[in-house]
Amino acid sequence: MRILPLSHARDLPIWQRPEALLMLMAVAMPIAFATWSALLNNFTVEVAGFDGKDIGWLHTVREIPGFLAVGVIAIIIFVREQVLALVSLILLGVATALTAQFPSLTGILTITMLSSIGYHYYETVNQSLQLQWLPKDRAPRMLGVLLSIGAGGTLVAYGAIVLTWRAFDLSYDLVYWVSGGITAVVACVAFFAYPQFESPHPQVKKMILRRRYWLYYLLQFMSGARRQIFIVFAGFMMVERYGLSVDQMTLLFMSTLVVNMVTAPLVGRAVGRFGERWALIFEYTGLTIVFVLYAGLYVYDWGVVVACGLFMMNNVFFSLALAIKTYFQKIASPGDIAPTAAVAFTINHIAAVFLPAGLGYLWLTSPISVYVAAAAMALVSLGLSTLVPRHPVEGHETILAPALAPAE
């Protein structure tokens, strides 16, 4: 793998440029991860006999590597970020392929830990590469395109499950093997097919915490806490409360992905036009309403159709979180992107380590309380988003920056 300055990438064929590699990885990752997610609730309930407590512990274990994502800083001292991203993607694929081989609580937790290391280390480095490789004026639009491409990869995985699961009486074992194998193979091909792109701004290879990034850190923390409640319990509720089967759950995921494929590029353009401040305010207002309505499902029992609608709306609002990335890109020193991405990913997963297990016990007695907690978190995030300037730049990171947080 030859090293090529990023400024020379325009001389390469279109398929071999940095944007093309980001797109290829955006397709490859969800083939394994989306399949794992689509089958997880049914696999754990039908095969492993999980209850709310067990699923909470599984997601707590799954998020531990995210909490330890700051370790990426130590690894990139010896391994280039691009190489680490592709190796992590291979690990994700291999671990996904082996998931159904361990249908017990201990086995599932172990293989989940391995796949999670691959997923979280890939995501940490991928976010860093996106912000380094994409110019600021095009970043919101390109991030929206990458979201849409990732949704397309997920849609392919979901479509294959829906069309073949019952028609060919597929097993969890076969589906996990195929999806994980595809991701691992694509990552291996990308490893050898692309040069290593050298960013013009050397990255700081040590952990840094800067006072002027405090709002970015808080937004990441709240985003992680709020998202965990949805990831862990929204899908689980559809199986436990409404009895959706594998193909029905996958069809729900597919419908959500189709909506995301259409809206993600529009979301990117909207962030570019209206700015991160208004995008985040809109996102958190919508999420507060959605979580309140989720709680209402247990009071008024509006039925599975309403539950599915809320599930889809939640995902659309979550796509606006790309505004947090572009907000940081605008306020960051160029050399801070890689170490801060790792630190932010760890901060994003602090709550993820204890929330799933803790709320899993609460779920057994009061599912309503779980969604009320999520709505409260969305409200806190809404308050924080009002501190984002209309035009954030280095030295003006928040509306309070001139008085309270001078640039370091």
Contacts in CASP RR format, 6 or more apart in sequence:
PFRMAT RR
TARGET T0000
AUTHOR 0000-0000-0000
METHOD contacts of the structure
MODEL  1
MRILPLSHARDLPIWQRPEALLMLMAVAMPIAFATWSALLNNFTVEVAGF
DGKDIGWLHTVREIPGFLAVGVIAIIIFVREQVLALVSLILLGVATALTA
QFPSLTGILTITMLSSIGYHYYETVNQSLQLQWLPKDRAPRMLGVLLSIG
AGGTLVAYGAIVLTWRAFDLSYDLVYWVSGGITAVVACVAFFAYPQFESP
HPQVKKMILRRRYWLYYLLQFMSGARRQIFIVFAGFMMVERYGLSVDQMT
LLFMSTLVVNMVTAPLVGRAVGRFGERWALIFEYTGLTIVFVLYAGLYVY
DWGVVVACGLFMMNNVFFSLALAIKTYFQKIASPGDIAPTAAVAFTINHI
AAVFLPAGLGYLWLTSPISVYVAAAAMALVSLGLSTLVPRHPVEGHETIL
APALAPAE
1 83 0 8 1.000
1 191 0 8 1.000
1 192 0 8 1.000
1 194 0 8 1.000
1 195 0 8 1.000
1 196 0 8 1.000
2 195 0 8 1.000
2 196 0 8 1.000
3 195 0 8 1.000
3 196 0 8 1.000
3 198 0 8 1.000
4 12 0 8 1.000
4 195 0 8 1.000
4 196 0 8 1.000
4 197 0 8 1.000
4 198 0 8 1.000
5 197 0 8 1.000
5 198 0 8 1.000
5 200 0 8 1.000
6 18 0 8 1.000
6 132 0 8 1.000
6 133 0 8 1.000
6 197 0 8 1.000
6 198 0 8 1.000
6 199 0 8 1.000
6 200 0 8 1.000
7 200 0 8 1.000
9 17 0 8 1.000
9 18 0 8 1.000
9 197 0 8 1.000
10 17 0 8 1.000
12 195 0 8 1.000
14 20 0 8 1.000
16 193 0 8 1.000
16 194 0 8 1.000
16 195 0 8 1.000
18 129 0 8 1.000
18 133 0 8 1.000
18 197 0 8 1.000
19 133 0 8 1.000
19 134 0 8 1.000
19 142 0 8 1.000
21 82 0 8 1.000
21 190 0 8 1.000
21 194 0 8 1.000
21 197 0 8 1.000
22 126 0 8 1.000
22 129 0 8 1.000
22 130 0 8 1.000
22 133 0 8 1.000
22 134 0 8 1.000
22 146 0 8 1.000
23 145 0 8 1.000
23 146 0 8 1.000
23 149 0 8 1.000
24 186 0 8 1.000
24 190 0 8 1.000
25 85 0 8 1.000
25 86 0 8 1.000
25 89 0 8 1.000
25 122 0 8 1.000
25 126 0 8 1.000
25 187 0 8 1.000
25 190 0 8 1.000
26 146 0 8 1.000
26 147 0 8 1.000
26 149 0 8 1.000
26 150 0 8 1.000
26 153 0 8 1.000
27 149 0 8 1.000
27 150 0 8 1.000
27 152 0 8 1.000
27 153 0 8 1.000
27 186 0 8 1.000
28 89 0 8 1.000
28 182 0 8 1.000
28 183 0 8 1.000
28 186 0 8 1.000
28 187 0 8 1.000
28 190 0 8 1.000
29 89 0 8 1.000
29 92 0 8 1.000
29 119 0 8 1.000
29 122 0 8 1.000
29 126 0 8 1.000
29 150 0 8 1.000
29 183 0 8 1.000
30 150 0 8 1.000
30 151 0 8 1.000
30 152 0 8 1.000
30 153 0 8 1.000
30 154 0 8 1.000
30 157 0 8 1.000
31 153 0 8 1.000
31 154 0 8 1.000
31 156 0 8 1.000
31 157 0 8 1.000
31 179 0 8 1.000
31 180 0 8 1.000
31 182 0 8 1.000
31 183 0 8 1.000
31 186 0 8 1.000
32 92 0 8 1.000
32 93 0 8 1.000
32 96 0 8 1.000
32 97 0 8 1.000
32 115 0 8 1.000
32 179 0 8 1.000
32 180 0 8 1.000
32 181 0 8 1.000
32 182 0 8 1.000
32 183 0 8 1.000
32 184 0 8 1.000
33 92 0 8 1.000
33 96 0 8 1.000
33 119 0 8 1.000
33 183 0 8 1.000
34 153 0 8 1.000
34 154 0 8 1.000
34 157 0 8 1.000
34 158 0 8 1.000
34 253 0 8 1.000
35 96 0 8 1.000
35 157 0 8 1.000
35 161 0 8 1.000
35 175 0 8 1.000
35 176 0 8 1.000
35 179 0 8 1.000
35 180 0 8 1.000
36 96 0 8 1.000
36 99 0 8 1.000
36 115 0 8 1.000
36 176 0 8 1.000
36 179 0 8 1.000
37 253 0 8 1.000
38 157 0 8 1.000
38 158 0 8 1.000
38 161 0 8 1.000
38 246 0 8 1.000
38 249 0 8 1.000
38 250 0 8 1.000
38 253 0 8 1.000
39 161 0 8 1.000
39 172 0 8 1.000
39 175 0 8 1.000
39 176 0 8 1.000
39 246 0 8 1.000
41 55 0 8 1.000
41 235 0 8 1.000
41 236 0 8 1.000
41 238 0 8 1.000
41 239 0 8 1.000
41 249 0 8 1.000
42 239 0 8 1.000
42 245 0 8 1.000
42 246 0 8 1.000
42 249 0 8 1.000
43 99 0 8 1.000
43 100 0 8 1.000
43 103 0 8 1.000
43 172 0 8 1.000
44 50 0 8 1.000
44 54 0 8 1.000
44 55 0 8 1.000
44 58 0 8 1.000
44 108 0 8 1.000
45 239 0 8 1.000
45 240 0 8 1.000
47 100 0 8 1.000
47 103 0 8 1.000
47 172 0 8 1.000
48 54 0 8 1.000
48 103 0 8 1.000
48 104 0 8 1.000
48 105 0 8 1.000
48 108 0 8 1.000
50 58 0 8 1.000
50 105 0 8 1.000
51 364 0 8 1.000
52 236 0 8 1.000
52 240 0 8 1.000
52 360 0 8 1.000
52 363 0 8 1.000
52 364 0 8 1.000
53 357 0 8 1.000
53 360 0 8 1.000
53 361 0 8 1.000
53 364 0 8 1.000
54 105 0 8 1.000
55 232 0 8 1.000
55 236 0 8 1.000
55 356 0 8 1.000
55 360 0 8 1.000
56 232 0 8 1.000
56 356 0 8 1.000
56 357 0 8 1.000
56 358 0 8 1.000
56 359 0 8 1.000
56 360 0 8 1.000
56 363 0 8 1.000
57 105 0 8 1.000
57 109 0 8 1.000
57 356 0 8 1.000
57 357 0 8 1.000
58 108 0 8 1.000
58 109 0 8 1.000
58 112 0 8 1.000
58 356 0 8 1.000
59 228 0 8 1.000
59 231 0 8 1.000
59 232 0 8 1.000
59 352 0 8 1.000
59 356 0 8 1.000
59 357 0 8 1.000
60 352 0 8 1.000
60 353 0 8 1.000
60 354 0 8 1.000
60 355 0 8 1.000
60 356 0 8 1.000
60 357 0 8 1.000
61 109 0 8 1.000
61 112 0 8 1.000
61 113 0 8 1.000
61 116 0 8 1.000
62 112 0 8 1.000
62 113 0 8 1.000
62 116 0 8 1.000
63 116 0 8 1.000
63 228 0 8 1.000
63 349 0 8 1.000
63 352 0 8 1.000
63 353 0 8 1.000
63 356 0 8 1.000
64 113 0 8 1.000
64 116 0 8 1.000
64 353 0 8 1.000
65 113 0 8 1.000
65 116 0 8 1.000
65 117 0 8 1.000
65 118 0 8 1.000
65 119 0 8 1.000
65 120 0 8 1.000
65 121 0 8 1.000
66 116 0 8 1.000
66 120 0 8 1.000
66 124 0 8 1.000
66 345 0 8 1.000
66 346 0 8 1.000
66 348 0 8 1.000
66 349 0 8 1.000
66 352 0 8 1.000
67 346 0 8 1.000
67 349 0 8 1.000
67 350 0 8 1.000
67 352 0 8 1.000
67 353 0 8 1.000
68 346 0 8 1.000
69 120 0 8 1.000
69 121 0 8 1.000
69 124 0 8 1.000
69 342 0 8 1.000
69 345 0 8 1.000
69 346 0 8 1.000
69 349 0 8 1.000
70 207 0 8 1.000
70 342 0 8 1.000
70 343 0 8 1.000
70 345 0 8 1.000
70 346 0 8 1.000
71 342 0 8 1.000
72 84 0 8 1.000
72 121 0 8 1.000
72 124 0 8 1.000
72 125 0 8 1.000
72 338 0 8 1.000
72 341 0 8 1.000
72 342 0 8 1.000
72 345 0 8 1.000
73 205 0 8 1.000
73 206 0 8 1.000
73 207 0 8 1.000
73 338 0 8 1.000
73 339 0 8 1.000
73 342 0 8 1.000
73 343 0 8 1.000
75 84 0 8 1.000
75 121 0 8 1.000
76 84 0 8 1.000
76 125 0 8 1.000
76 203 0 8 1.000
76 205 0 8 1.000
76 338 0 8 1.000
77 205 0 8 1.000
79 87 0 8 1.000
80 196 0 8 1.000
81 125 0 8 1.000
81 128 0 8 1.000
81 129 0 8 1.000
81 203 0 8 1.000
81 338 0 8 1.000
82 125 0 8 1.000
82 129 0 8 1.000
82 194 0 8 1.000
82 196 0 8 1.000
82 197 0 8 1.000
83 191 0 8 1.000
83 196 0 8 1.000
84 121 0 8 1.000
84 125 0 8 1.000
85 121 0 8 1.000
85 122 0 8 1.000
85 125 0 8 1.000
85 126 0 8 1.000
85 129 0 8 1.000
86 187 0 8 1.000
86 188 0 8 1.000
86 190 0 8 1.000
86 191 0 8 1.000
87 187 0 8 1.000
87 191 0 8 1.000
88 117 0 8 1.000
88 118 0 8 1.000
88 119 0 8 1.000
88 121 0 8 1.000
88 122 0 8 1.000
88 125 0 8 1.000
89 118 0 8 1.000
89 122 0 8 1.000
89 183 0 8 1.000
89 184 0 8 1.000
89 186 0 8 1.000
89 187 0 8 1.000
89 190 0 8 1.000
90 183 0 8 1.000
90 184 0 8 1.000
90 187 0 8 1.000
90 188 0 8 1.000
90 191 0 8 1.000
91 114 0 8 1.000
91 115 0 8 1.000
91 117 0 8 1.000
91 118 0 8 1.000
91 121 0 8 1.000
92 115 0 8 1.000
92 118 0 8 1.000
92 119 0 8 1.000
92 122 0 8 1.000
92 180 0 8 1.000
92 183 0 8 1.000
92 184 0 8 1.000
93 115 0 8 1.000
93 179 0 8 1.000
93 180 0 8 1.000
93 181 0 8 1.000
93 183 0 8 1.000
93 184 0 8 1.000
93 187 0 8 1.000
94 180 0 8 1.000
94 181 0 8 1.000
94 184 0 8 1.000
95 111 0 8 1.000
95 114 0 8 1.000
95 115 0 8 1.000
95 118 0 8 1.000
96 115 0 8 1.000
96 176 0 8 1.000
96 179 0 8 1.000
96 180 0 8 1.000
96 181 0 8 1.000
96 183 0 8 1.000
97 176 0 8 1.000
97 177 0 8 1.000
97 179 0 8 1.000
97 180 0 8 1.000
97 181 0 8 1.000
97 184 0 8 1.000
98 111 0 8 1.000
98 176 0 8 1.000
99 108 0 8 1.000
99 111 0 8 1.000
99 112 0 8 1.000
99 115 0 8 1.000
99 172 0 8 1.000
99 176 0 8 1.000
100 171 0 8 1.000
100 172 0 8 1.000
100 173 0 8 1.000
100 176 0 8 1.000
100 177 0 8 1.000
101 111 0 8 1.000
101 173 0 8 1.000
102 108 0 8 1.000
102 110 0 8 1.000
102 111 0 8 1.000
120 345 0 8 1.000
120 349 0 8 1.000
123 345 0 8 1.000
124 341 0 8 1.000
124 342 0 8 1.000
124 345 0 8 1.000
125 338 0 8 1.000
125 341 0 8 1.000
127 325 0 8 1.000
127 341 0 8 1.000
127 345 0 8 1.000
128 203 0 8 1.000
128 337 0 8 1.000
128 338 0 8 1.000
128 341 0 8 1.000
128 342 0 8 1.000
130 139 0 8 1.000
130 142 0 8 1.000
130 143 0 8 1.000
130 146 0 8 1.000
130 325 0 8 1.000
131 139 0 8 1.000
131 325 0 8 1.000
131 328 0 8 1.000
131 329 0 8 1.000
131 332 0 8 1.000
131 337 0 8 1.000
131 341 0 8 1.000
132 199 0 8 1.000
132 201 0 8 1.000
132 203 0 8 1.000
132 334 0 8 1.000
132 337 0 8 1.000
132 338 0 8 1.000
133 197 0 8 1.000
133 199 0 8 1.000
134 142 0 8 1.000
134 143 0 8 1.000
136 326 0 8 1.000
136 329 0 8 1.000
136 330 0 8 1.000
139 325 0 8 1.000
139 326 0 8 1.000
139 329 0 8 1.000
140 268 0 8 1.000
140 269 0 8 1.000
140 271 0 8 1.000
140 272 0 8 1.000
140 322 0 8 1.000
140 323 0 8 1.000
140 326 0 8 1.000
141 265 0 8 1.000
141 268 0 8 1.000
141 269 0 8 1.000
141 272 0 8 1.000
143 268 0 8 1.000
143 322 0 8 1.000
143 325 0 8 1.000
143 326 0 8 1.000
144 264 0 8 1.000
144 265 0 8 1.000
144 267 0 8 1.000
144 268 0 8 1.000
144 319 0 8 1.000
144 322 0 8 1.000
145 264 0 8 1.000
145 265 0 8 1.000
147 260 0 8 1.000
147 264 0 8 1.000
147 265 0 8 1.000
147 267 0 8 1.000
147 268 0 8 1.000
147 319 0 8 1.000
147 322 0 8 1.000
148 260 0 8 1.000
148 261 0 8 1.000
148 262 0 8 1.000
148 264 0 8 1.000
148 265 0 8 1.000
151 257 0 8 1.000
151 258 0 8 1.000
151 260 0 8 1.000
151 261 0 8 1.000
151 264 0 8 1.000
152 257 0 8 1.000
152 261 0 8 1.000
154 253 0 8 1.000
154 257 0 8 1.000
155 254 0 8 1.000
155 257 0 8 1.000
155 258 0 8 1.000
155 261 0 8 1.000
157 179 0 8 1.000
158 250 0 8 1.000
158 251 0 8 1.000
158 253 0 8 1.000
158 254 0 8 1.000
158 257 0 8 1.000
159 250 0 8 1.000
159 254 0 8 1.000
161 170 0 8 1.000
161 175 0 8 1.000
161 246 0 8 1.000
161 247 0 8 1.000
161 250 0 8 1.000
162 247 0 8 1.000
162 250 0 8 1.000
162 251 0 8 1.000
162 254 0 8 1.000
164 170 0 8 1.000
165 175 0 8 1.000
165 246 0 8 1.000
165 247 0 8 1.000
165 250 0 8 1.000
166 247 0 8 1.000
201 334 0 8 1.000
201 335 0 8 1.000
201 337 0 8 1.000
202 335 0 8 1.000
203 335 0 8 1.000
203 336 0 8 1.000
203 337 0 8 1.000
203 338 0 8 1.000
203 339 0 8 1.000
204 335 0 8 1.000
204 336 0 8 1.000
204 338 0 8 1.000
204 339 0 8 1.000
205 338 0 8 1.000
205 339 0 8 1.000
206 339 0 8 1.000
207 339 0 8 1.000
207 342 0 8 1.000
207 343 0 8 1.000
208 336 0 8 1.000
208 339 0 8 1.000
208 340 0 8 1.000
208 343 0 8 1.000
209 217 0 8 1.000
209 343 0 8 1.000
210 336 0 8 1.000
210 340 0 8 1.000
210 408 0 8 1.000
211 405 0 8 1.000
211 408 0 8 1.000
212 331 0 8 1.000
212 395 0 8 1.000
212 397 0 8 1.000
212 401 0 8 1.000
212 405 0 8 1.000
212 406 0 8 1.000
212 407 0 8 1.000
212 408 0 8 1.000
213 328 0 8 1.000
213 331 0 8 1.000
213 332 0 8 1.000
213 340 0 8 1.000
213 397 0 8 1.000
214 398 0 8 1.000
214 405 0 8 1.000
215 384 0 8 1.000
215 387 0 8 1.000
215 388 0 8 1.000
215 397 0 8 1.000
215 398 0 8 1.000
216 324 0 8 1.000
216 327 0 8 1.000
216 328 0 8 1.000
216 331 0 8 1.000
216 340 0 8 1.000
216 344 0 8 1.000
216 397 0 8 1.000
217 343 0 8 1.000
217 344 0 8 1.000
217 347 0 8 1.000
218 384 0 8 1.000
219 280 0 8 1.000
219 324 0 8 1.000
219 327 0 8 1.000
219 381 0 8 1.000
219 384 0 8 1.000
219 385 0 8 1.000
220 324 0 8 1.000
220 344 0 8 1.000
220 345 0 8 1.000
220 347 0 8 1.000
220 348 0 8 1.000
221 347 0 8 1.000
221 348 0 8 1.000
221 350 0 8 1.000
221 351 0 8 1.000
222 377 0 8 1.000
222 380 0 8 1.000
222 381 0 8 1.000
222 384 0 8 1.000
223 321 0 8 1.000
223 324 0 8 1.000
223 348 0 8 1.000
223 381 0 8 1.000
224 348 0 8 1.000
224 349 0 8 1.000
224 351 0 8 1.000
224 352 0 8 1.000
225 351 0 8 1.000
225 352 0 8 1.000
225 355 0 8 1.000
225 377 0 8 1.000
226 287 0 8 1.000
226 374 0 8 1.000
226 377 0 8 1.000
226 378 0 8 1.000
226 381 0 8 1.000
227 318 0 8 1.000
228 351 0 8 1.000
228 352 0 8 1.000
228 355 0 8 1.000
228 356 0 8 1.000
229 291 0 8 1.000
229 355 0 8 1.000
229 359 0 8 1.000
229 370 0 8 1.000
229 371 0 8 1.000
229 373 0 8 1.000
229 374 0 8 1.000
229 377 0 8 1.000
230 314 0 8 1.000
230 318 0 8 1.000
230 374 0 8 1.000
232 355 0 8 1.000
232 356 0 8 1.000
232 359 0 8 1.000
232 360 0 8 1.000
233 359 0 8 1.000
233 360 0 8 1.000
233 363 0 8 1.000
233 367 0 8 1.000
233 370 0 8 1.000
233 371 0 8 1.000
234 294 0 8 1.000
234 311 0 8 1.000
234 314 0 8 1.000
235 249 0 8 1.000
235 311 0 8 1.000
237 307 0 8 1.000
237 367 0 8 1.000
238 244 0 8 1.000
238 249 0 8 1.000
238 252 0 8 1.000
238 304 0 8 1.000
238 307 0 8 1.000
238 308 0 8 1.000
238 311 0 8 1.000
239 249 0 8 1.000
241 307 0 8 1.000
242 303 0 8 1.000
242 304 0 8 1.000
242 307 0 8 1.000
244 252 0 8 1.000
244 304 0 8 1.000
252 308 0 8 1.000
252 311 0 8 1.000
252 312 0 8 1.000
255 308 0 8 1.000
255 312 0 8 1.000
256 311 0 8 1.000
256 312 0 8 1.000
256 315 0 8 1.000
259 312 0 8 1.000
259 315 0 8 1.000
259 316 0 8 1.000
260 315 0 8 1.000
260 316 0 8 1.000
260 319 0 8 1.000
263 316 0 8 1.000
263 319 0 8 1.000
264 319 0 8 1.000
267 279 0 8 1.000
267 319 0 8 1.000
267 320 0 8 1.000
267 322 0 8 1.000
268 322 0 8 1.000
270 279 0 8 1.000
271 279 0 8 1.000
271 320 0 8 1.000
271 322 0 8 1.000
271 323 0 8 1.000
271 326 0 8 1.000
272 326 0 8 1.000
275 323 0 8 1.000
275 390 0 8 1.000
276 323 0 8 1.000
276 324 0 8 1.000
276 326 0 8 1.000
276 327 0 8 1.000
276 330 0 8 1.000
276 388 0 8 1.000
276 392 0 8 1.000
277 385 0 8 1.000
277 386 0 8 1.000
277 388 0 8 1.000
277 389 0 8 1.000
277 390 0 8 1.000
279 320 0 8 1.000
279 323 0 8 1.000
280 320 0 8 1.000
280 323 0 8 1.000
280 324 0 8 1.000
280 327 0 8 1.000
280 381 0 8 1.000
280 385 0 8 1.000
280 388 0 8 1.000
281 382 0 8 1.000
281 385 0 8 1.000
281 386 0 8 1.000
282 320 0 8 1.000
283 317 0 8 1.000
283 318 0 8 1.000
283 320 0 8 1.000
283 321 0 8 1.000
283 323 0 8 1.000
283 385 0 8 1.000
284 378 0 8 1.000
284 379 0 8 1.000
284 381 0 8 1.000
284 382 0 8 1.000
284 383 0 8 1.000
284 385 0 8 1.000
285 382 0 8 1.000
286 313 0 8 1.000
286 317 0 8 1.000
286 378 0 8 1.000
287 314 0 8 1.000
287 317 0 8 1.000
287 318 0 8 1.000
287 374 0 8 1.000
287 375 0 8 1.000
287 378 0 8 1.000
287 381 0 8 1.000
288 375 0 8 1.000
288 378 0 8 1.000
288 379 0 8 1.000
288 382 0 8 1.000
290 310 0 8 1.000
290 313 0 8 1.000
290 314 0 8 1.000
290 317 0 8 1.000
291 371 0 8 1.000
291 372 0 8 1.000
291 374 0 8 1.000
291 375 0 8 1.000
291 378 0 8 1.000
292 371 0 8 1.000
292 372 0 8 1.000
292 375 0 8 1.000
293 306 0 8 1.000
293 310 0 8 1.000
294 310 0 8 1.000
294 371 0 8 1.000
294 374 0 8 1.000
295 368 0 8 1.000
295 371 0 8 1.000
295 372 0 8 1.000
295 375 0 8 1.000
296 302 0 8 1.000
296 368 0 8 1.000
296 371 0 8 1.000
297 303 0 8 1.000
297 306 0 8 1.000
297 307 0 8 1.000
297 310 0 8 1.000
298 367 0 8 1.000
298 368 0 8 1.000
298 371 0 8 1.000
299 368 0 8 1.000
327 388 0 8 1.000
327 392 0 8 1.000
328 340 0 8 1.000
328 344 0 8 1.000
329 337 0 8 1.000
330 392 0 8 1.000
330 393 0 8 1.000
330 394 0 8 1.000
331 392 0 8 1.000
331 393 0 8 1.000
331 394 0 8 1.000
331 395 0 8 1.000
331 396 0 8 1.000
331 397 0 8 1.000
332 340 0 8 1.000
332 394 0 8 1.000
333 394 0 8 1.000
359 370 0 8 1.000
359 373 0 8 1.000
360 370 0 8 1.000
362 369 0 8 1.000
362 370 0 8 1.000
363 370 0 8 1.000
386 399 0 8 1.000
387 398 0 8 1.000
387 399 0 8 1.000
387 400 0 8 1.000
388 398 0 8 1.000
388 399 0 8 1.000
389 396 0 8 1.000
389 397 0 8 1.000
389 398 0 8 1.000
389 399 0 8 1.000
389 401 0 8 1.000
392 398 0 8 1.000
394 407 0 8 1.000
395 401 0 8 1.000
395 406 0 8 1.000
395 407 0 8 1.000
396 402 0 8 1.000
397 405 0 8 1.000
397 407 0 8 1.000
398 404 0 8 1.000
398 405 0 8 1.000
401 407 0 8 1.000
END
